[in-house]
Amino acid sequence: MLAVIVAGQVAKDGDGDGAQARAATDQARDARESASAEANPSSSPRLVALTYAQKMAKKYPLGAKLKGPDKFDAVPGVDKAPGKGHKYTYRVDVEKGLGLDGTLFAEAVQKTLNDKRSWAHNGARTFERIYTGKPDFVITLASPGTTATWCAKSGLDTTEDNVSCDSAATERVMINAYRWAQGSTTYGDKMYAYRQMLINHELGHRLGYGHVTCDKDGELAPVMQQQTKFLDHDGIHCLANPWPYPGS
């Protein structure tokens, strides 16, 4: 009987030591994991929201030969005209299935057009985005194939250089989503500036301006130069420029 009691006590004491050992092991593991997480914060997933400028500076995947369904969604919301000049109203449509941020596109249009360096120069014009009702024009982000279809309605061929257009015979100013997403060789990685140029160039056509080029080597290219296609012409080197009034 004495042997049984002693054995039981030994077993009980042994279990206590084992529990303590396991607890110590768990604490050590937790400490190691905590230290690892602090030393490697990237191992702990955190969502960081990009700023508008960061989004505008990025390239996005989109195929050069994409043909969308020719069906559009209007970007919801209203952006009031900030100026007191002649007011133009517009709607922003984005073709279905592009996988691009339509809200970013709409924000870019409003900010670009109402910039003091843009067509709103000196308060001459102001631009307001609407969602319902009849706008003066519709700025449309569309696949290359759909862009070509709408531009052809105004006798314009955008397929050779995969460009955008103002389809003047229709309500749509067409922004080629491939160019919006991927840019051009003339601008390289300067996507922010390229997107501003793209908006200003096509809106310039809607306002009645035609194509022009810079006249002297080293001058800024006019915004109505076909900068997606070229910066240099006739031995003259033009500098990339996204604005109608860059000195403002």
C-alpha positions in Angstrom: 0.0 0.0 0.0 2.9 2.4 0.8 4.4 1.7 -2.6 1.2 2.5 -4.3 0.8 5.8 -2.5 4.4 6.8 -3.3 4.0 5.9 -6.9 0.8 8.0 -7.1 2.6 11.0 -5.6 5.5 10.6 -8.1 3.0 10.4 -11.0 1.1 13.5 -9.8 4.3 15.5 -9.3 5.4 14.4 -12.8 2.2 15.7 -14.4 2.7 19.0 -12.8 6.3 19.3 -14.1 5.0 18.4 -17.6 2.3 21.0 -17.5 4.7 23.6 -16.5 7.1 22.6 -19.2 4.4 22.8 -21.8 3.3 26.2 -20.6 6.9 27.5 -20.8 7.2 26.1 -24.3 4.0 27.8 -25.5 5.1 31.1 -24.0 8.5 30.9 -25.7 6.8 30.1 -29.0 4.4 33.0 -28.6 7.3 35.3 -27.8 9.2 34.2 -30.9 6.2 34.7 -33.2 5.6 38.2 -31.8 9.2 39.2 -32.2 9.1 37.8 -35.8 6.0 39.8 -36.6 7.6 43.0 -35.3 10.8 42.4 -37.1 9.0 41.5 -40.4 5.9 43.8 -40.5 5.2 42.6 -44.1 4.4 39.2 -42.8 1.3 40.8 -41.1 -1.1 41.7 -44.0 -2.1 45.3 -43.9 -4.2 47.2 -46.5 -2.7 50.5 -47.4 -4.9 52.8 -49.5 -3.2 54.4 -52.5 -3.5 58.2 -53.0 -5.0 59.7 -56.1 -1.6 60.6 -57.4 -0.3 57.1 -56.8 -3.2 55.5 -58.7 -2.7 57.9 -61.5 1.0 57.1 -61.7 0.4 53.3 -62.1 0.0 51.3 -65.2 -2.9 48.7 -65.3 -3.3 45.5 -67.3 -5.4 45.8 -70.5 -5.0 44.1 -73.9 -4.2 46.2 -76.9 -6.7 44.3 -79.0 -9.5 44.0 -76.4 -13.0 44.3 -77.9 -15.6 45.0 -75.2 -19.4 44.5 -75.4 -20.2 48.1 -76.4 -22.3 48.5 -73.3 -21.6 51.1 -70.7 -22.2 52.1 -67.1 -22.4 55.7 -66.1 -20.2 56.5 -63.1 -22.6 57.5 -60.3 -22.4 60.9 -58.6 -22.1 64.6 -59.4 -19.1 66.9 -59.4 -20.2 70.5 -59.4 -18.5 73.0 -61.6 -16.1 74.9 -59.5 -15.8 78.1 -61.7 -18.1 80.8 -63.0 -17.1 80.7 -66.7 -19.2 79.1 -69.5 -20.4 75.8 -67.9 -20.2 72.5 -69.8 -21.9 69.5 -68.4 -20.7 66.0 -69.1 -21.4 62.4 -68.1 -18.7 59.7 -67.6 -19.4 56.3 -69.1 -17.2 53.2 -68.6 -17.5 50.2 -70.8 -18.5 47.0 -69.0 -15.9 44.4 -68.3 -12.7 46.6 -68.6 -11.6 45.9 -65.0 -10.5 49.5 -64.6 -11.5 51.9 -61.8 -14.3 54.0 -63.2 -14.4 56.3 -60.1 -10.7 57.1 -60.6 -11.3 57.9 -64.2 -14.2 60.2 -63.4 -12.1 61.9 -60.7 -9.3 62.4 -63.2 -11.6 64.0 -65.8 -13.0 66.5 -63.3 -9.7 67.5 -61.8 -7.9 67.7 -65.1 -10.5 69.8 -66.9 -10.9 72.3 -64.1 -7.2 72.7 -63.5 -6.1 76.3 -64.1 -3.7 75.0 -66.7 -6.5 73.3 -68.6 -9.4 74.4 -70.7 -10.9 76.3 -67.7 -8.0 78.8 -68.0 -8.7 82.2 -66.5 -12.3 81.3 -65.7 -13.3 81.1 -69.4 -14.9 77.6 -68.9 -15.9 75.4 -66.1 -16.9 71.7 -66.2 -19.6 69.8 -64.2 -20.1 66.1 -64.1 -23.7 64.9 -64.0 -25.2 61.5 -63.7 -28.7 62.0 -65.0 -30.2 64.4 -67.6 -28.8 65.5 -70.9 -25.1 66.4 -70.8 -23.3 68.5 -73.4 -21.1 65.4 -74.1 -20.2 62.0 -72.7 -16.6 61.2 -71.9 -16.3 57.5 -72.5 -13.7 55.0 -71.4 -13.8 52.1 -73.8 -11.9 49.1 -75.1 -9.8 49.6 -78.3 -12.3 47.7 -80.3 -15.3 49.7 -79.1 -13.4 53.0 -79.4 -12.7 52.1 -83.0 -16.4 51.4 -83.6 -17.5 54.8 -82.2 -14.8 56.8 -83.9 -15.7 55.2 -87.2 -19.2 56.7 -86.8 -17.4 60.1 -87.3 -15.2 58.9 -90.1 -12.1 58.5 -87.9 -9.8 55.5 -88.0 -8.2 54.8 -84.6 -7.0 51.3 -85.3 -3.6 52.0 -86.9 -2.1 53.6 -83.9 -4.7 52.4 -81.3 -5.6 55.9 -80.3 -8.6 57.8 -78.9 -10.9 60.3 -80.6 -13.6 62.8 -80.3 -16.5 61.2 -82.2 -18.0 64.5 -83.1 -21.0 63.1 -84.9 -22.1 61.5 -81.7 -22.2 62.6 -78.1 -19.1 60.6 -77.1 -15.6 61.7 -76.5 -13.8 58.3 -76.7 -10.8 57.6 -74.4 -9.1 54.4 -75.5 -8.8 52.2 -72.4 -5.6 50.6 -73.6 -3.9 54.0 -73.7 -5.5 55.0 -70.4 -4.1 51.8 -68.8 -0.8 51.4 -70.6 0.2 54.9 -71.9 2.5 55.5 -74.8 6.2 55.2 -75.7 6.4 59.0 -76.0 5.6 59.4 -72.3 7.1 56.2 -71.0 6.4 55.8 -67.3 4.9 59.3 -66.9 1.4 57.9 -66.6 0.0 60.7 -64.5 0.9 63.4 -67.1 0.0 61.2 -70.0 -3.5 60.7 -68.7 -4.0 64.4 -68.2 -2.8 64.9 -71.8 -5.2 62.3 -73.1 -8.2 64.0 -71.5 -7.2 67.5 -72.5 -6.4 66.5 -76.1 -9.7 64.8 -76.8 -11.7 67.5 -75.0 -9.8 70.1 -77.1 -11.3 68.5 -80.2 -14.8 68.6 -78.7 -14.2 72.4 -78.0 -13.2 72.9 -81.7 -9.4 72.7 -81.6 -7.5 70.9 -84.4 -4.0 69.3 -84.5 -0.9 71.5 -84.2 2.8 70.9 -83.5 5.6 72.7 -81.8 7.6 75.0 -84.1 11.0 75.1 -82.4 13.4 72.5 -81.1 13.0 72.1 -77.3 9.6 73.7 -77.1 6.7 72.2 -75.2 4.4 70.3 -77.5 1.0 71.9 -77.7 -1.6 69.8 -76.1 -3.3 69.4 -79.5 -0.2 67.8 -80.9 -0.7 64.1 -81.4 1.7 63.3 -78.5 0.6 59.6 -78.3 2.1 59.1 -81.8 5.1 61.5 -81.7 7.0 64.2 -80.0 9.6 64.8 -82.8 8.8 66.0 -86.3 10.8 67.4 -89.2 14.0 67.4 -87.2 12.4 69.3 -84.3 12.3 67.8 -80.8 9.2 68.7 -78.8 8.8 68.2 -75.0 5.9 66.3 -73.6 3.2 68.6 -72.3 -0.3 67.7 -71.0 -1.8 71.2 -70.7 -3.4 73.8 -73.0 -2.0 76.6 -70.8 1.1 75.1 -69.1 2.3 78.5 -67.9 -0.7 79.2 -65.7 
